[in-house]
Amino acid sequence: MIKALGYFSELIRGSIITTRHFVVNMYFHTLKLFGIKTQRKGAVTTQYPEERVEIAHRHRSLHRLMKREDGKPRCVVCMLCATVCPSECIYVEAAEDPDPEVQKYPSIFTIDFTRCCFCGFCVEACPEDAIRMDTNEVEIAEYSREDLIYDLDKLTR
């Protein structure tokens, strides 16, 4: 009986909080409707798929690998990105490049986004500016975990 009374009181408390938010937001929206300016605005709902909120300039989104003029990745496999990554989600494997100016290139470069914390350390550590986080893509939902492991092909698109 006491437990049921506790649940009921929490239900009433939650309803009061919801009603308070509704009334306060309706008050500020009504003032705006009549042209009265206030310091505070009412809550605004963004209709997500049709309307998008502008992403901040400093936002770190999905990674991408930069390419050279010949189309190869700019990465020289220095392994600094993989070394500095706190979540250890970057795996790089080197191969010898036939071009004498480019000593190595990444034969395998994968980032596991199920482990990535989007800290940006890999971008700061890269001396060749080969990896960036400026794609402005924030929708990374997938149906399987394997699709969240980005390989060289997905990263250079």
C-alpha positions as CSV (number, residue, x, y, z in Angstrom):
1,M,0.0,0.0,0.0
2,I,2.8,2.4,0.9
3,K,4.7,1.5,-2.3
4,A,1.6,2.2,-4.4
5,L,1.2,5.6,-2.6
6,G,4.8,6.4,-3.5
7,Y,4.2,5.6,-7.2
8,F,1.1,7.7,-7.2
9,S,2.8,10.6,-5.6
10,E,5.6,10.4,-8.3
11,L,3.0,10.3,-11.0
12,I,1.3,13.5,-9.6
13,R,4.7,15.2,-9.3
14,G,5.6,14.3,-12.9
15,S,2.3,15.6,-14.1
16,I,2.8,18.9,-12.2
17,I,6.3,19.4,-13.8
18,T,4.9,18.7,-17.3
19,T,2.0,21.1,-16.8
20,R,4.3,23.8,-15.5
21,H,6.5,23.5,-18.6
22,F,3.5,23.6,-20.8
23,V,2.0,26.7,-19.1
24,V,5.3,28.6,-19.1
25,N,6.1,27.9,-22.7
26,M,2.5,28.8,-23.8
27,Y,2.8,32.0,-21.8
28,F,6.0,33.1,-23.6
29,H,4.6,32.0,-27.0
30,T,1.4,34.0,-26.4
31,L,3.5,37.1,-25.5
32,K,5.4,36.7,-28.7
33,L,2.2,36.3,-30.7
34,F,1.0,39.8,-29.4
35,G,4.4,41.3,-30.1
36,I,5.6,41.7,-26.6
37,K,9.4,41.1,-26.3
38,T,10.7,39.2,-23.3
39,Q,14.2,38.1,-22.2
40,R,13.3,34.5,-22.3
41,K,11.8,32.5,-25.2
42,G,9.5,29.6,-25.2
43,A,10.7,26.1,-26.1
44,V,11.2,25.6,-29.9
45,T,10.6,22.3,-31.6
46,T,12.6,21.6,-34.7
47,Q,10.9,19.3,-37.2
48,Y,14.0,17.2,-37.6
49,P,14.0,15.5,-41.0
50,E,12.7,18.5,-42.8
51,E,14.5,21.2,-40.8
52,R,18.1,20.9,-39.6
53,V,19.7,22.8,-36.8
54,E,22.9,24.5,-37.9
55,I,26.0,22.7,-36.7
56,A,28.6,24.8,-34.8
57,H,31.8,25.6,-36.6
58,R,33.9,23.7,-34.0
59,H,31.7,20.6,-34.2
60,R,33.6,17.3,-34.6
61,S,31.7,15.0,-36.9
62,L,32.6,11.8,-38.8
63,H,36.2,11.3,-39.9
64,R,37.5,11.5,-43.4
65,L,40.9,10.8,-45.1
66,M,42.2,13.5,-47.4
67,K,43.6,12.5,-50.8
68,R,46.6,13.6,-52.8
69,E,46.3,15.0,-56.3
70,D,46.8,11.5,-57.7
71,G,43.9,10.1,-55.7
72,K,45.9,8.1,-53.1
73,P,45.4,8.8,-49.4
74,R,47.5,11.6,-47.9
75,C,48.4,9.3,-44.9
76,V,52.1,8.3,-44.7
77,V,51.4,5.7,-41.9
78,C,53.3,7.5,-39.2
79,M,50.9,5.8,-36.7
80,L,50.5,8.9,-34.6
81,C,46.7,8.9,-34.9
82,A,46.6,5.3,-33.7
83,T,49.1,6.0,-30.9
84,V,47.3,9.1,-29.5
85,C,43.8,7.6,-29.7
86,P,42.5,7.1,-26.1
87,S,39.8,4.6,-27.1
88,E,42.2,2.7,-29.4
89,C,39.7,2.6,-32.3
90,I,42.1,3.3,-35.1
91,Y,44.0,0.4,-36.8
92,V,46.5,1.2,-39.5
93,E,48.7,-1.2,-41.5
94,A,51.5,0.0,-43.8
95,A,52.5,-1.1,-47.3
96,E,55.5,0.0,-49.5
97,D,54.6,2.4,-52.2
98,P,56.3,2.0,-55.6
99,D,56.5,5.8,-55.8
100,P,60.0,6.9,-54.4
101,E,58.6,10.2,-53.1
102,V,56.0,8.4,-51.0
103,Q,57.6,5.7,-48.9
104,K,54.6,4.1,-47.3
105,Y,50.8,4.2,-47.8
106,P,48.0,2.6,-45.7
107,S,47.0,-0.8,-47.0
108,I,44.5,-1.0,-44.2
109,F,43.1,2.0,-42.3
110,T,40.0,1.4,-40.2
111,I,38.2,3.4,-37.6
112,D,35.7,1.6,-35.3
113,F,33.0,4.2,-34.5
114,T,31.5,1.9,-31.9
115,R,34.5,2.8,-29.8
116,C,35.4,6.3,-31.0
117,C,34.8,9.1,-28.5
118,F,35.2,11.9,-31.1
119,C,37.9,13.6,-29.1
120,G,39.8,14.9,-32.2
121,F,43.2,13.8,-30.9
122,C,43.9,11.9,-34.1
123,V,43.3,15.1,-36.2
124,E,45.6,17.2,-34.0
125,A,48.4,14.6,-34.0
126,C,48.5,14.0,-37.8
127,P,51.5,15.9,-39.3
128,E,50.3,15.4,-42.9
129,D,46.8,16.7,-42.3
130,A,45.5,13.4,-43.7
131,I,42.6,12.9,-41.3
132,R,39.9,15.4,-40.6
133,M,36.6,15.6,-38.8
134,D,34.8,18.2,-40.9
135,T,32.2,16.2,-42.8
136,N,29.3,17.7,-40.9
137,E,27.7,14.3,-40.8
138,V,26.1,13.5,-37.5
139,E,23.7,10.7,-38.5
140,I,25.8,7.6,-38.0
141,A,23.1,5.2,-37.1
142,E,23.4,1.7,-38.6
143,Y,21.6,-1.6,-38.3
144,S,24.6,-3.6,-37.5
145,R,27.9,-2.9,-35.6
146,E,29.9,-4.1,-38.6
147,D,28.6,-1.1,-40.6
148,L,30.1,1.2,-38.0
149,I,33.6,0.0,-38.8
150,Y,34.8,2.4,-41.5
151,D,37.5,1.1,-43.8
152,L,39.8,3.0,-46.3
153,D,37.1,3.1,-49.0
154,K,34.4,4.7,-46.7
155,L,36.9,7.1,-45.2
156,T,38.1,8.5,-48.5
157,R,34.6,9.1,-50.0
